[in-house]
Amino acid sequence: RAQAVLNIAQNWLAEGDSLTLVCVVRSSSRGWTFSWFRDDHELLSDSSRGAGGSYTVSPAAVKHTGVYACRAERGAYYTEYSYTQLLWVT
């Protein structure tokens, strides 16, 4: 099963800053739809197509602190969940 990988440029933000989380699939194929999760709750899905997707936190607030993950799907096929990334907003 393909693996989704969550990339995050930094793990700490000040309130008001912005940060884009990027999810990529270790596969050359395209057509993935991405889902985003914070603390095991699904966030608004990013329906962009391609080999990767993005989710932007802007402006950052304390409520955005949490453990993030992503997953990709194409039709009935889902990737594994990505490894989690912790984001702190202070």
C-alpha positions in Angstrom: 0.0 0.0 0.0 1.3 3.5 -0.9 2.5 5.7 1.9 1.5 9.3 2.4 4.2 11.6 3.8 3.5 14.8 5.7 6.1 17.5 5.3 6.1 20.5 7.7 8.7 23.3 7.5 8.6 24.1 11.2 6.9 22.7 14.3 6.4 26.0 16.2 4.4 29.1 15.2 3.5 32.4 16.8 -0.2 33.4 16.6 -0.8 35.2 13.4 1.9 33.4 11.4 1.0 31.1 8.5 2.3 27.7 7.6 1.6 25.3 4.8 1.6 21.5 5.4 2.4 19.4 2.4 1.3 15.8 1.8 2.9 13.7 -0.9 2.4 10.1 -2.0 5.4 7.9 -2.6 4.2 7.0 -6.1 4.6 8.5 -9.5 0.9 8.2 -10.2 -1.5 11.2 -10.1 -5.1 11.8 -9.3 -5.0 11.7 -5.5 -7.4 13.5 -3.2 -6.0 14.5 0.2 -7.6 14.4 3.6 -6.1 16.2 6.6 -6.4 15.3 10.3 -5.6 17.1 13.6 -5.8 15.1 16.8 -7.5 12.3 14.9 -10.3 14.6 13.7 -10.7 15.2 9.9 -10.2 18.7 8.8 -11.7 20.3 5.6 -10.4 18.1 2.7 -8.2 19.6 0.0 -9.5 18.3 -3.2 -6.6 19.5 -5.3 -5.2 16.9 -7.7 -1.7 15.8 -8.4 1.1 14.1 -6.6 0.8 16.2 -3.5 -1.6 18.4 -1.6 -1.4 21.2 0.8 -3.2 22.5 3.8 -2.5 26.1 5.0 -2.9 27.2 8.6 -3.4 31.0 8.4 -3.6 33.0 10.5 -2.3 30.6 13.1 -4.1 30.5 16.5 -3.6 28.5 19.7 -6.5 26.3 18.7 -4.3 25.0 15.7 -1.9 23.4 18.2 -2.1 19.6 17.7 -0.9 16.4 16.1 -1.4 16.5 12.3 -1.5 13.7 9.7 -2.7 13.3 6.1 -4.0 10.5 3.9 -4.6 10.3 0.2 -7.3 8.5 -1.8 -8.0 7.7 -5.4 -11.4 6.1 -6.0 -11.8 3.3 -3.5 -8.0 3.1 -2.8 -6.6 4.8 0.3 -2.9 5.2 1.3 -1.7 4.5 4.8 -1.9 7.5 7.1 1.2 9.6 7.2 3.4 9.7 10.2 2.2 12.4 12.5 3.7 15.9 13.0 3.3 18.0 16.1 2.5 21.7 15.6 2.7 24.2 18.5 1.1 27.7 18.2 1.8 30.1 21.0 
